[in-house]
Amino acid sequence: MKRTVCVILCLIMLILPLSLAGCSTSEFEGEINVYNWGEYISNGDDGTLDVIDEFEKKYKIKVNYTNFETNEEMYNILSNSNSSYDVIIPSDYMVSRLREEGMLEKIDFENVPNYKNIMDKFKTSSYDPTGEYSVAYSWGIVALAYNKKMIEEGSVKGFSSLWDEENKGKILMFNNSRDAMAIAMQLCDPPIDPGSSSFTTDDIDEATNKLIEQKPLLKKYVMDQVFTEMESSQAAIAPYYAGDIYTMMLNNEDLTYCLPQEGSNLFVDAMCIPTCCQNKEYAELFINFMCDPIVAKANAEYIGYATPNSEAHDLLDDEIKNCELIYPPDDYVEKCYTFSNIPNDIYVYMQEKFVKACSSSAEVTDIESDDAGSNIIYTIIVCILLAIIIIATITMLTLNIIRAVKNRGRIQKR
């Protein structure tokens, strides 16, 4: 009897989890795959809205949510694998590339009624001229963060401060080719338009020389390390994305910012539907949900970037809405440029030149070239010295032989 009871209990313990799992799965009526940047959606931390969870509960659609680190990584996955994604959130120039290569579906805006909340200035753009392939998700600019205790407040006016000898050893620079080259291009004489889709290898060479000129002044090239460096006052100045600078300022009261007088990169990330999509109806439902004012506000507050959603913007605290770092004035925005898609061979060339600029070999090459004359002179001197030593040695040996012969003659006479 006890054995029977035990068997029954064991069967119940085995079957119960499976039945519960079945209940959990059956609560969803479908699923979608979403591909986004890391830390780029409100996830419920610190009392924030858990956007994915809210969507799943509201529509009974399971969201398989994964992250990418770069636009290029996302592009490679879409191009070279069998992975299927329903919604992706690339940056402006990558939207342009995907659109030009026929890798995006047109969005049926009848299924996205909340699209009406998107500001008109974000509905068409250089990366999506007809506005049929994307819905703006967030935007921002590249600005300068600096430490008021290490650099006099108000003295930083633009990107030229990143080449200032007085800041030597305390400067951080972008560790990615597109942003670093863009800054260098703006400081070339004459300036090169980083937003152009037609800049040449000569333009890249000129920007590379500007970066090589800067390298001896740098502390290091950074991406996410910028937070540690600036928040702990280990570095004095860095270019970075405005939303992240705002976060750094909250964590270090000695930090402030500058909107570069040269103008800057205005970047937009947008929601798109790739052609590998398996659930377009659900994808449009998800995009519509993300355009809901409450959801868009939660995302904007969580990621720290500006929202293109007018209704969400109105719901934000005045402190954020009035912050020129997050929402720069229109006259400044007009000075900014947006990255365009550039030919792949030009992009590869830019990558190669950036690696050269970052590496010590760039400096070594210049030094070897500059000191070539000195090296030749040094070689000649060494050769002359060796010749003198050889001649002196032969002379001494000859004299010793002559002396030995004479001495032998004297012995024989005795």
Number of C-alpha atoms within 10 A of each C-alpha: 6 7 8 9 10 11 12 12 12 12 11 11 11 11 12 12 11 11 11 11 11 11 11 10 12 11 13 15 11 15 17 21 21 20 19 21 18 11 10 16 21 21 18 14 9 7 8 13 19 16 20 20 15 14 18 18 13 10 15 16 19 19 18 13 13 13 15 17 10 13 17 12 11 19 17 10 14 18 13 8 8 9 11 18 24 24 25 26 27 26 22 25 23 22 28 23 20 22 20 13 9 10 16 22 18 14 20 13 14 9 16 19 16 18 20 15 17 21 15 11 8 19 18 16 15 14 24 20 11 11 16 17 23 30 28 24 26 24 24 24 25 24 26 23 26 25 23 17 11 16 15 10 15 10 10 20 14 18 23 15 17 24 20 12 14 12 18 17 15 21 26 26 23 19 16 14 19 15 19 18 25 20 28 24 23 19 18 15 8 8 14 19 17 23 19 14 14 14 15 14 15 9 18 23 17 18 27 25 18 19 23 20 14 20 24 15 19 18 18 19 17 17 13 11 11 25 18 12 20 24 20 13 18 15 22 22 28 26 27 22 22 28 22 21 28 20 15 22 19 13 14 14 11 18 23 20 24 21 21 19 14 16 20 26 21 21 19 27 21 20 25 27 26 23 17 18 20 16 18 20 14 21 27 23 17 24 23 17 22 26 27 19 20 18 19 27 24 23 26 25 18 19 17 22 25 25 26 25 26 17 20 21 21 12 14 17 10 10 8 16 16 13 12 15 25 23 20 17 12 8 8 16 16 11 13 17 18 19 24 19 21 19 12 10 10 16 16 13 15 22 17 12 22 24 17 17 22 19 13 13 12 18 17 11 11 12 11 12 11 11 11 12 10 10 13 11 11 12 10 11 12 12 12 12 11 12 12 12 12 12 12 12 11 12 12 11 12 12 11 11 12 10 11 11 11 10 11 10 10 9 8 7 6 5
